[in-house]
Amino acid sequence: MAATKTVKMRPQAHAALKEMADEDGLSLAEKVSRLVEEKRRERFLKGANRDYAALREDEEAWQEVQQEREELEGTHADGLNTPDE
């Protein structure tokens, strides 16, 4: 059994969470877990987007990235057998 923790929340938040969990056919704990994971992924992607935007603003660094991508583009045809062959 997984370890559990108790979290205090406002009654309105609990009611909204319960409604969402019920609509999805999930327990409160599972709904909270899924919402936390969804938010974690959202924050990761926003951070990655911010980082790429900053990289694109640095013309020299962005050119290096583009050059590296071009060099890697042809490596899939390196003559090695793939697992399907």
N, C-alpha and C positions, 0 to 999 in steps of 0.2 A: 504494500500500500504506500502511495506517495505521501510525503510529508505535507501537512496543511498548515496554513496560517489564517488568523482572523484579521479582517480588515474592517475598520469602522468607516461608515459612509452615511451621507445624509439620506433620510427616508425617500426623498424624491429620486435620488440616484439609484437606490435599491429597487424602487418600483419600476423605473425605466429599464434597469438591467434585467429584472425579473420578466418584464414584458418581452424584451428582446430574446431572452433565453427561451421563454415559452413559445414564441413565434418560430424559433429555429429548432424546437424540440430538444433543447440542451439543458443540462443542469446549470445552475448559477456559476459553479466553479469552472465548468467547461467553457461557458460563454466568456467569463472573465479571462481565462487563459487564451482563448482565440482572439479576443479584442486586444490583449496585451501584445500578442505576436503580430497582429495586423499593424498596430501602431509602431512596433519595433521595426518592422520591414519598411513602413512608410518613412520613418525617420532615417533609416539607412539609405534609402533611395534619394531622399531629399539631400542628404549629405553628399552622396555620390554626384548628383546633378550639380550641386554647388562647386564641388571639386573640379568637375569637368569644365564648368563655366570659367572658373579661375584659370585652368590650364589653357583653354582656348584664348583667353585674353593675353597670355604670354606667347607671342608669335613664335619665338625660337623654340620653346618647349613644345608647342603644338606641332610645329614642323617636324621635330624629332619623333613625336608620337606617330604622325602620318607616315614618316619614312619607315619606322619600325613595322607598322602595319603592312606597308607595301612589301617589305622584305619577307614577312611571315606569310603573305598571301599565297605564295607558291609552294610552301612547305608541305601542303597536304598531298602533293603528287611527288613525294620523295622516293617512290619505288618500293617502299615497304608494304608488306601485305597487311591488309586490314583484317580484323577478326572475322568478317564475313567471307573472306576469300579462302 
